[in-house]
Amino acid sequence: MSSTGNVGRVVDGAVTMLVTMLVDGVAVVGVVVGWLSLLAKGLYRRP
């Protein structure tokens, strides 16, 4: 039982890390896209 419990903990930790990485990646992409859109709007406003 102890071995399976340890494996379960490792799997849960790995899944948590993957989910955290995905959420961080999505947040970073959202920030980058937001900045690019703001820069594009600023460039278009210039004559």
C-alpha positions in Angstrom: 0.0 0.0 0.0 2.8 2.4 0.8 4.4 2.0 -2.7 1.1 2.7 -4.4 0.5 5.6 -2.1 3.9 7.1 -3.0 3.2 6.6 -6.7 -0.2 8.3 -6.3 1.6 11.3 -4.6 4.1 11.5 -7.4 1.4 11.4 -10.1 -0.6 14.0 -8.3 2.5 16.2 -7.9 3.3 15.8 -11.6 -0.2 16.6 -12.7 -0.3 19.7 -10.4 3.0 20.9 -11.9 1.7 20.3 -15.5 -1.5 22.2 -14.7 0.4 25.0 -13.1 2.8 25.3 -16.1 -0.2 25.3 -18.5 -1.9 28.0 -16.5 1.3 30.1 -16.3 1.8 29.6 -20.1 -1.7 30.7 -20.9 -1.3 33.8 -18.6 2.0 34.7 -20.3 0.5 34.3 -23.8 -2.4 36.5 -22.8 -0.1 39.2 -21.5 2.1 39.0 -24.6 -1.0 39.2 -26.9 -2.4 42.1 -25.0 0.9 44.0 -25.2 1.2 43.3 -29.0 -2.4 44.5 -29.5 -1.7 47.7 -27.6 1.5 48.3 -29.6 -0.3 47.6 -32.9 -3.0 50.1 -32.0 -0.4 52.7 -31.0 1.4 52.2 -34.4 -1.9 52.4 -36.3 -2.8 55.7 -34.6 0.5 57.3 -35.8 0.3 59.0 -39.2 
